[in-house]
Amino acid sequence: MFQFQRLPGRVLSQILVVVALVVLVIPLVLIVKESLAGQGFTNYTLVLSSTPFLRFFANSLIVSVSTVVLVMYLGLSASFGFAVLRPRGSKIGAVVILTGLALPGIALVVPLYYVIQAIGLLDTYWSVIIPLTVISIPFGVLVSTNYVRGLPPELYEAGRLDGASSWQFFWRILVPICRPILSVVAIFTFLAAWNEYLLPLLFIQSTDLQVLTQVPTYFQSQRLVDTPKIFAANILISLPVVMVFIVLQKTFRTGISAGAVK
Amino acid sequence: MATQAQPEIVVSTPPPESPGKGRRPLALSDYLWAMPALILVVGVIHAGIAANVFYSLFDWSGVGSPTDFVGGANYSKLLQDPVFWQASRNTLAFAVATVAIQLTLGLALAILVRTKVRLRGLLRTLVFVPVVLAPAVVATSFRILLTPDGGVNHLLQGLGLSGFDQAWLADPKTAFGAIILINVWQYTGYSFLIYDAAIGQIDRSVLEAARIDGATTWQLSRTVVAPMLRGSHLVLIVLGFVSSLKMFDLVFLTTGGGPGTTTQVLTGYIYRQVIAQFHAGYGAALSIVLVLAALVFSILQVRLSTSESR
């Protein structure tokens, strides 16, 4: 696109790219370097053996996957109602949900804390999954509804003429067609859930249920701050997401840019 | 614009809601589809906001039932609370600074990877790696790297720049700037990605015509490309403000709002009042301020997304 630069321009562009790469890489290199300080790779094995790391990993996975599945289903199901069936009041329903779009979870911390304690959900997966899901629903509804609204309106009528019930239409026709937007919802929700720090900090107390984002502070709460292990833990926490991103880069790119705009 | 890789979207608005015209009779079951989402959102978000309004009228620790009714006292206290104003100013300053820097850098990089430079593939991948990291991971790492004896200062000394080493996060003069730069490092890749996708949609012939007229890359970027990306600018500005409003982990895990309260933000101040100091009634009043600010951006985001999709 800008491929016809003269020599000075090309040199300048190249220098800027190298500078950008260096600035991006330095913190990553420092993190790796610190994680190997002292005992080298033993830091990593010690993190894995001295914390229930795999347990935390499994917990993060349980919380994130449950949230993603719930948000995908609830979002698409609502958009089917709002954009295809459109019973009277759909517009109001959509507005009611979308008011929560930009709401920070911490704005609900007072009632959440009180209610979660009162109904005995404290220290369960649900205490994290439910608030995370609810906070993510407005985004799921927004992008799904925009997508479904863009589908040809004849689609549903054709399905009905073929004798499909709403239930069959939803699962057999709408869900497969909406795969691109479902992956957008999945990427955004998964990243938010996997990286969530506040909710587990507030509502999960037992080590058995704790999630990965709490591991770095785990090494700080021990009496002495064990710096290399914090960094080793940070790398172990990040590796799965970074690897998934690199492998699925294309899906990530299109998904993230579509999710921002749609 | 910038609706990348969504080939099967047919641009069509739904038929107007004229009764009778192809509309099926009202079926109760049509309501069931949106009900679960609606019940959850109303039951948690709306009921939560209502509960906040109620709690904010009490002097309440958060334990047991609220009994000490004080009316609007929490709100008048809030208006005179210097920490509240500082946290609000910081939240706004954080939003303005990160949005301005990340949009500028993101756009510059998106244009750079379209020139004929080497390593652009590496840059495309690498710039986005920090975006997928947990803010908790990034914050705990930088907190240690930025101590007086940490990796960043060692690096500066190694480069012969020992005059510049600093207690970055402990010095009120540099702490807030350091937090902003950490965010810029982590999230410039996001702006880059949006701009990169949008530039891919620009009609090449427009650029080539300008090129034949003798425009330089800088002139092209400034006078042709940047104005064509208006939609992306708007989206990134709104999303940048939304995420600044939500930002909690980064400040909480680097400075905890300190030194003193110099880097405190609204989310962090709510946490402090409610969780650390048991001022749940006052925290609920603070939450209402956050809710109102968020509402403005929810409306903007919906407006933007529905107008973009047409």
Interface residues (C-beta under 8 A of the other chain):
Chain A: M1 F2 Q3 F4 Q5 G9 R10 S13 Q14 L16 V17 V18 A20 L21 V23 L24 V25 I26 P27 L28 L30 I31 K33 E34 L74 G75 S77 A78 F80 G81 F82 A83 L85 R86 P87 R88 S90 G93 V96 I97 L98 T99 G100 L101 A102 L103 P104 G105 I106 A107 L108 V109 V110 P111 L112 Y113 Y114 V115 I130 P131 T133 V134 I135 I137 P138 G140 V141 L142 V143 N146 Y147 R149 G150 L151 P152 P153 E157 S166 F170 I177 P180 L191 W194 N195 Y197 L198 L202 L212 T213 Q214 P216 T217 Q220 T227 I230 F231 N234 I237 S238 V241 V242 F245 I246 Q249 F252 R253 T254 I256 S257 A258 A260 V261 K262
Chain B: M1 A2 T3 Q4 A5 Q6 E8 I9 V10 V11 S12 T13 P14 P15 E17 G22 L26 A27 S29 D30 Y31 L32 W33 A34 M35 P36 A37 L38 L40 V41 V42 V44 I45 H46 A47 G48 I49 A51 N52 Y55 G62 A108 L109 I111 L112 V113 R114 T115 K116 V117 R118 L119 R120 L122 L123 T125 L126 V127 F128 V129 P130 V132 L133 A134 P135 A136 V137 T140 S141 F142 I144 L145 G151 V152 L155 W185 Y190 L193 I194 D196 A197 A198 I199 I202 R204 L207 R211 T216 T217 L220 S221 G231 S232 V235 L236 L239 V242 L245 K246 F248 D249 L253 T267 I270 Y271 V274 I275 A280 G283 A284 S287 L290 V291 A294 L295 F297 S298 Q301 V302 S305 T306 E308 S309
